[in-house]
Amino acid sequence: MQKSHFSPVRNFILAASPRLRSSLPRQATERCAVFYLKNVKMKITQILVLIFLFICFSNCNNKNPENDKIEYSEIEIKDKFTNKLKLDYADKLTVAEISPLYIGKISKEVKISYQNYKTVEKNKALKKYKFPIQNSLEIFIDTTRIIGIPMGLYEYSKTEKRNDKIANPIFIKNISHDTLTIGYAEYLPIIIEAKNRNGEWQPIQERMRFECGNGIVDFYCPPNNIVICAMQKYGGNFKTKLRLKYESFASKSSIFSNEINGEINEKQFVK
């Protein structure tokens, strides 16, 4: 005798309800089981469809046009200053003072500020954000545009201005999924490197350092946000390749930018 596929369900129903044991024939019980299983399956399908629609709806609502892929060349940098700029000249290793002109979401239009203390978002809550590692930041030097460099460390009390040195904009993007601690005080741990006559990369700057660390607070950059800063443009008698080096001592990682053509004074290799 062929055994029914619904016998376990029938037995469960009859065991749960003794009255059904005496009142329902075998075929009727199995029809009830079939109906019950179809009903359960339909409800599960409906629930899954609702969950799927809810996820799709949430993603559509959370989608921000500013987070769409925008090329750096498409970002219009709004600079309210128009004073004349000139090349910088140096005859020794200098101190890097690369600070943010903008930190925020990628947008078609970005307003920069040369007062860096107004730009950075300080980690006042002292949250333990991660530090950048390789492949967490993207650094790009845009040589097609000219901007100025920000005000210096001891110019907080002065009216905002643009110093008279030529610079190229630097775009730094957080391409990780984490909010990253990217700098301290108002400065990024970035220096300029140049190739010497032997084709070796050598620093022409050293990092900004503070004698006392009390009161110095880190600043951060959320995922998919960018930092815009300035790479000053040097003049000199030695044409070579230049790049930026982000030195994250906390994570012991170095992140490099694209390489560009430039010129320096060879004495800049010497401290």
C-alpha positions as a Markdown table, in Angstrom:
| # | Residue | x | y | z |
|---|---|---|---|---|
| 1 | Met | 0.0 | 0.0 | 0.0 |
| 2 | Gln | 1.4 | 3.4 | -1.0 |
| 3 | Lys | 2.1 | 5.7 | 1.8 |
| 4 | Ser | 0.8 | 9.2 | 1.6 |
| 5 | His | 3.3 | 12.1 | 1.7 |
| 6 | Phe | 1.1 | 14.0 | 4.1 |
| 7 | Ser | 0.9 | 11.2 | 6.7 |
| 8 | Pro | 3.2 | 13.1 | 9.1 |
| 9 | Val | 1.1 | 16.3 | 8.8 |
| 10 | Arg | -2.1 | 14.2 | 9.2 |
| 11 | Asn | -0.7 | 12.5 | 12.3 |
| 12 | Phe | 0.3 | 15.8 | 13.8 |
| 13 | Ile | -3.2 | 17.3 | 13.2 |
| 14 | Leu | -4.9 | 14.2 | 14.7 |
| 15 | Ala | -2.5 | 14.0 | 17.6 |
| 16 | Ala | -3.1 | 17.7 | 18.4 |
| 17 | Ser | -6.9 | 17.3 | 18.1 |
| 18 | Pro | -8.4 | 14.0 | 19.4 |
| 19 | Arg | -11.8 | 15.0 | 18.2 |
| 20 | Leu | -10.6 | 15.1 | 14.6 |
| 21 | Arg | -9.3 | 11.5 | 15.0 |
| 22 | Ser | -12.9 | 10.2 | 15.1 |
| 23 | Ser | -14.7 | 12.7 | 12.9 |
| 24 | Leu | -12.4 | 13.0 | 9.8 |
| 25 | Pro | -11.7 | 10.3 | 7.3 |
| 26 | Arg | -8.1 | 9.8 | 6.1 |
| 27 | Gln | -8.6 | 11.6 | 2.7 |
| 28 | Ala | -10.3 | 14.6 | 4.2 |
| 29 | Thr | -7.5 | 15.0 | 6.7 |
| 30 | Glu | -4.9 | 14.9 | 4.0 |
| 31 | Arg | -6.9 | 17.5 | 2.0 |
| 32 | Cys | -6.8 | 19.7 | 5.1 |
| 33 | Ala | -3.1 | 19.2 | 5.3 |
| 34 | Val | -2.5 | 20.1 | 1.6 |
| 35 | Phe | -4.6 | 23.3 | 2.1 |
| 36 | Tyr | -2.7 | 24.1 | 5.3 |
| 37 | Leu | 0.7 | 23.7 | 3.6 |
| 38 | Lys | -0.3 | 25.8 | 0.6 |
| 39 | Asn | -1.6 | 28.5 | 2.9 |
| 40 | Val | 1.6 | 28.6 | 4.9 |
| 41 | Lys | 3.7 | 28.7 | 1.8 |
| 42 | Met | 1.7 | 31.6 | 0.4 |
| 43 | Lys | 2.0 | 33.6 | 3.6 |
| 44 | Ile | 5.8 | 33.0 | 3.7 |
| 45 | Thr | 6.1 | 34.1 | 0.0 |
| 46 | Gln | 4.0 | 37.2 | 0.8 |
| 47 | Ile | 6.3 | 38.1 | 3.8 |
| 48 | Leu | 9.4 | 37.7 | 1.7 |
| 49 | Val | 8.0 | 39.9 | -1.1 |
| 50 | Leu | 7.1 | 42.6 | 1.5 |
| 51 | Ile | 10.6 | 42.4 | 3.0 |
| 52 | Phe | 12.2 | 42.7 | -0.5 |
| 53 | Leu | 9.9 | 45.7 | -1.4 |
| 54 | Phe | 10.8 | 47.4 | 1.9 |
| 55 | Ile | 14.5 | 47.1 | 1.3 |
| 56 | Cys | 14.2 | 48.4 | -2.2 |
| 57 | Phe | 12.0 | 51.3 | -1.0 |
| 58 | Ser | 14.5 | 52.2 | 1.7 |
| 59 | Asn | 17.4 | 52.1 | -0.7 |
| 60 | Cys | 15.6 | 54.4 | -3.1 |
| 61 | Asn | 14.8 | 56.9 | -0.3 |
| 62 | Asn | 18.3 | 56.9 | 1.1 |
| 63 | Lys | 19.9 | 57.4 | -2.3 |
| 64 | Asn | 21.6 | 60.8 | -2.5 |
| 65 | Pro | 22.5 | 62.3 | -5.9 |
| 66 | Glu | 25.6 | 63.8 | -4.3 |
| 67 | Asn | 26.9 | 60.3 | -3.7 |
| 68 | Asp | 26.8 | 59.3 | -7.4 |
| 69 | Lys | 30.1 | 59.0 | -9.1 |
| 70 | Ile | 31.4 | 62.5 | -9.8 |
| 71 | Glu | 34.9 | 62.9 | -11.4 |
| 72 | Tyr | 37.2 | 65.3 | -9.7 |
| 73 | Ser | 37.4 | 67.3 | -12.9 |
| 74 | Glu | 33.6 | 67.9 | -12.6 |
| 75 | Ile | 33.9 | 69.5 | -9.2 |
| 76 | Glu | 33.8 | 73.3 | -9.5 |
| 77 | Ile | 35.9 | 74.8 | -6.7 |
| 78 | Lys | 34.5 | 78.1 | -5.6 |
| 79 | Asp | 37.3 | 80.4 | -4.5 |
| 80 | Lys | 36.1 | 83.9 | -3.5 |
| 81 | Phe | 39.7 | 85.3 | -3.7 |
| 82 | Thr | 41.3 | 86.6 | -6.9 |
| 83 | Asn | 44.6 | 88.0 | -5.7 |
| 84 | Lys | 47.6 | 87.3 | -7.9 |
| 85 | Leu | 49.6 | 84.1 | -7.1 |
| 86 | Lys | 53.3 | 83.3 | -7.7 |
| 87 | Leu | 55.6 | 80.3 | -7.5 |
| 88 | Asp | 57.2 | 79.5 | -4.2 |
| 89 | Tyr | 61.0 | 79.1 | -4.0 |
| 90 | Ala | 63.0 | 77.3 | -1.3 |
| 91 | Asp | 66.6 | 76.5 | -0.7 |
| 92 | Lys | 66.3 | 73.8 | 2.0 |
| 93 | Leu | 64.0 | 71.1 | 3.3 |
| 94 | Thr | 60.8 | 72.8 | 4.5 |
| 95 | Val | 58.0 | 72.0 | 6.9 |
| 96 | Ala | 54.8 | 70.7 | 5.3 |
| 97 | Glu | 51.7 | 72.7 | 6.3 |
| 98 | Ile | 49.0 | 70.9 | 4.3 |
| 99 | Ser | 45.6 | 71.5 | 5.8 |
| 100 | Pro | 42.0 | 71.0 | 4.6 |
| 101 | Leu | 40.2 | 73.7 | 2.6 |
| 102 | Tyr | 37.1 | 71.5 | 2.5 |
| 103 | Ile | 35.9 | 68.3 | 4.1 |
| 104 | Gly | 32.6 | 66.9 | 3.1 |
| 105 | Lys | 30.4 | 65.1 | 0.6 |
| 106 | Ile | 31.3 | 65.0 | -3.1 |
| 107 | Ser | 29.4 | 67.7 | -4.9 |
| 108 | Lys | 29.3 | 69.4 | -8.3 |
| 109 | Glu | 30.2 | 72.6 | -6.5 |
| 110 | Val | 32.5 | 73.1 | -3.5 |
| 111 | Lys | 33.3 | 76.2 | -1.5 |
| 112 | Ile | 36.7 | 76.2 | 0.0 |
| 113 | Ser | 37.9 | 78.2 | 3.0 |
| 114 | Tyr | 41.5 | 79.3 | 3.6 |
| 115 | Gln | 40.9 | 79.4 | 7.4 |
| 116 | Asn | 41.5 | 75.7 | 8.1 |
| 117 | Tyr | 40.2 | 75.7 | 11.6 |
| 118 | Lys | 36.7 | 76.4 | 10.2 |
| 119 | Thr | 37.0 | 73.4 | 7.8 |
| 120 | Val | 38.0 | 70.5 | 10.0 |
| 121 | Glu | 35.5 | 68.5 | 12.1 |
| 122 | Lys | 37.3 | 67.9 | 15.4 |
| 123 | Asn | 36.9 | 64.6 | 17.2 |
| 124 | Lys | 35.9 | 66.3 | 20.4 |
| 125 | Ala | 34.2 | 63.2 | 21.7 |
| 126 | Leu | 37.6 | 61.4 | 21.3 |
| 127 | Lys | 36.0 | 58.5 | 19.5 |
| 128 | Lys | 38.4 | 55.8 | 18.5 |
| 129 | Tyr | 38.1 | 56.0 | 14.7 |
| 130 | Lys | 40.3 | 53.9 | 12.6 |
| 131 | Phe | 43.5 | 55.3 | 11.0 |
| 132 | Pro | 44.1 | 55.1 | 7.2 |
| 133 | Ile | 45.8 | 52.1 | 5.8 |
| 134 | Gln | 46.7 | 51.3 | 2.2 |
| 135 | Asn | 43.7 | 51.3 | -0.1 |
| 136 | Ser | 41.6 | 53.3 | 2.3 |
| 137 | Leu | 42.4 | 56.7 | 0.9 |
| 138 | Glu | 42.7 | 57.9 | -2.7 |
| 139 | Ile | 45.0 | 60.9 | -3.3 |
| 140 | Phe | 44.9 | 62.8 | -6.5 |
| 141 | Ile | 46.8 | 66.0 | -7.5 |
| 142 | Asp | 45.0 | 68.0 | -10.1 |
| 143 | Thr | 47.5 | 69.9 | -12.2 |
| 144 | Thr | 44.9 | 71.5 | -14.5 |
| 145 | Arg | 43.7 | 74.0 | -11.9 |
| 146 | Ile | 45.3 | 76.6 | -9.6 |
| 147 | Ile | 44.3 | 77.6 | -6.1 |
| 148 | Gly | 46.0 | 79.3 | -3.2 |
| 149 | Ile | 47.4 | 78.0 | 0.0 |
| 150 | Pro | 45.7 | 78.4 | 3.4 |
| 151 | Met | 46.5 | 80.7 | 6.2 |
| 152 | Gly | 49.3 | 79.7 | 8.6 |
| 153 | Leu | 49.3 | 78.2 | 12.0 |
| 154 | Tyr | 49.5 | 81.5 | 13.9 |
| 155 | Glu | 47.0 | 83.5 | 11.8 |
| 156 | Tyr | 43.8 | 82.4 | 13.5 |
| 157 | Ser | 42.9 | 85.9 | 14.7 |
| 158 | Lys | 43.3 | 87.5 | 11.3 |
| 159 | Thr | 40.7 | 88.0 | 8.6 |
| 160 | Glu | 40.5 | 85.2 | 6.1 |
| 161 | Lys | 42.8 | 85.6 | 3.1 |
| 162 | Arg | 44.5 | 83.6 | 0.4 |
| 163 | Asn | 48.3 | 83.5 | 0.6 |
| 164 | Asp | 50.0 | 84.6 | -2.6 |
| 165 | Lys | 51.6 | 81.2 | -3.5 |
| 166 | Ile | 50.4 | 79.1 | -6.4 |
| 167 | Ala | 49.1 | 75.6 | -5.5 |
| 168 | Asn | 47.4 | 72.7 | -7.2 |
| 169 | Pro | 44.3 | 71.2 | -5.6 |
| 170 | Ile | 44.6 | 67.9 | -3.9 |
| 171 | Phe | 41.6 | 65.6 | -3.7 |
| 172 | Ile | 41.7 | 63.0 | -0.9 |
| 173 | Lys | 38.8 | 60.5 | -0.8 |
| 174 | Asn | 37.9 | 58.1 | 1.9 |
| 175 | Ile | 37.2 | 54.9 | -0.1 |
| 176 | Ser | 36.9 | 52.7 | 2.9 |
| 177 | His | 33.7 | 51.8 | 4.8 |
| 178 | Asp | 34.9 | 53.4 | 8.0 |
| 179 | Thr | 35.1 | 56.9 | 9.3 |
| 180 | Leu | 38.9 | 57.6 | 9.4 |
| 181 | Thr | 41.0 | 59.8 | 11.6 |
| 182 | Ile | 43.0 | 61.6 | 8.9 |
| 183 | Gly | 44.8 | 64.4 | 10.7 |
| 184 | Tyr | 45.6 | 66.3 | 13.9 |
| 185 | Ala | 45.2 | 70.0 | 14.9 |
| 186 | Glu | 44.5 | 71.4 | 11.4 |
| 187 | Tyr | 47.1 | 69.4 | 9.5 |
| 188 | Leu | 47.3 | 66.3 | 7.4 |
| 189 | Pro | 50.4 | 64.0 | 7.8 |
| 190 | Ile | 51.4 | 64.6 | 4.2 |
| 191 | Ile | 54.8 | 65.6 | 2.7 |
| 192 | Ile | 56.0 | 66.3 | -0.9 |
| 193 | Glu | 58.6 | 63.9 | -2.3 |
| 194 | Ala | 60.7 | 64.4 | -5.5 |
| 195 | Lys | 62.9 | 62.1 | -7.5 |
| 196 | Asn | 66.6 | 62.9 | -7.2 |
| 197 | Arg | 69.2 | 62.6 | -10.0 |
| 198 | Asn | 69.5 | 58.9 | -9.3 |
| 199 | Gly | 65.7 | 58.4 | -9.8 |
| 200 | Glu | 65.1 | 57.8 | -6.1 |
| 201 | Trp | 62.2 | 59.3 | -4.2 |
| 202 | Gln | 63.4 | 61.7 | -1.5 |
| 203 | Pro | 61.4 | 64.1 | 0.7 |
| 204 | Ile | 61.7 | 67.8 | 0.1 |
| 205 | Gln | 59.5 | 68.5 | 3.2 |
| 206 | Glu | 59.2 | 67.2 | 6.7 |
| 207 | Arg | 56.0 | 66.8 | 8.7 |
| 208 | Met | 54.6 | 69.5 | 11.0 |
| 209 | Arg | 55.3 | 68.6 | 14.5 |
| 210 | Phe | 54.2 | 70.1 | 17.8 |
| 211 | Glu | 56.4 | 70.4 | 20.9 |
| 212 | Cys | 53.5 | 69.7 | 23.2 |
| 213 | Gly | 50.5 | 67.5 | 22.3 |
| 214 | Asn | 48.2 | 68.7 | 25.0 |
| 215 | Gly | 44.9 | 70.0 | 23.6 |
| 216 | Ile | 45.6 | 68.8 | 20.1 |
| 217 | Val | 42.6 | 67.0 | 18.7 |
| 218 | Asp | 42.3 | 64.7 | 15.7 |
| 219 | Phe | 39.9 | 65.4 | 12.9 |
| 220 | Tyr | 38.2 | 62.8 | 10.7 |
| 221 | Cys | 36.6 | 62.1 | 7.3 |
| 222 | Pro | 33.5 | 59.9 | 6.9 |
| 223 | Pro | 33.2 | 57.2 | 4.2 |
| 224 | Asn | 32.8 | 58.4 | 0.6 |
| 225 | Asn | 33.6 | 62.0 | 1.6 |
| 226 | Ile | 36.5 | 64.0 | 0.3 |
| 227 | Val | 39.1 | 66.4 | 1.5 |
| 228 | Ile | 40.4 | 69.2 | -0.7 |
| 229 | Cys | 43.7 | 70.8 | 0.2 |
| 230 | Ala | 46.6 | 72.5 | -1.6 |
| 231 | Met | 50.0 | 71.4 | -2.9 |
| 232 | Gln | 52.2 | 74.4 | -3.3 |
| 233 | Lys | 54.0 | 74.8 | -6.6 |
| 234 | Tyr | 57.7 | 75.4 | -6.5 |
| 235 | Gly | 60.1 | 77.0 | -8.9 |
| 236 | Gly | 63.7 | 75.9 | -9.4 |
| 237 | Asn | 66.4 | 74.7 | -11.7 |
| 238 | Phe | 65.8 | 71.0 | -11.4 |
| 239 | Lys | 62.9 | 69.4 | -13.3 |
| 240 | Thr | 61.7 | 66.2 | -11.9 |
| 241 | Lys | 58.7 | 64.0 | -10.8 |
| 242 | Leu | 56.8 | 64.9 | -7.7 |
| 243 | Arg | 54.3 | 63.0 | -5.5 |
| 244 | Leu | 52.6 | 63.3 | -2.1 |
| 245 | Lys | 53.2 | 60.8 | 0.7 |
| 246 | Tyr | 50.6 | 60.3 | 3.4 |
| 247 | Glu | 52.3 | 59.0 | 6.5 |
| 248 | Ser | 50.0 | 57.3 | 9.0 |
| 249 | Phe | 52.3 | 56.6 | 11.9 |
| 250 | Ala | 49.5 | 55.1 | 13.9 |
| 251 | Ser | 48.8 | 52.4 | 11.3 |
| 252 | Lys | 52.4 | 52.4 | 10.0 |
| 253 | Ser | 51.1 | 52.8 | 6.5 |
| 254 | Ser | 52.2 | 55.1 | 3.6 |
| 255 | Ile | 49.8 | 56.1 | 0.9 |
| 256 | Phe | 51.0 | 57.8 | -2.3 |
| 257 | Ser | 49.4 | 60.1 | -4.8 |
| 258 | Asn | 49.7 | 60.2 | -8.5 |
| 259 | Glu | 53.0 | 61.4 | -9.9 |
| 260 | Ile | 53.2 | 64.9 | -11.6 |
| 261 | Asn | 55.9 | 66.9 | -13.4 |
| 262 | Gly | 57.4 | 69.8 | -11.5 |
| 263 | Glu | 60.5 | 71.7 | -10.7 |
| 264 | Ile | 62.4 | 72.3 | -7.5 |
| 265 | Asn | 65.7 | 73.6 | -6.1 |
| 266 | Glu | 68.0 | 70.6 | -5.5 |
| 267 | Lys | 68.9 | 72.2 | -2.1 |
| 268 | Gln | 65.4 | 71.3 | -1.0 |
| 269 | Phe | 66.7 | 67.7 | -0.5 |
| 270 | Val | 69.0 | 69.0 | 2.3 |
| 271 | Lys | 67.7 | 69.9 | 5.8 |
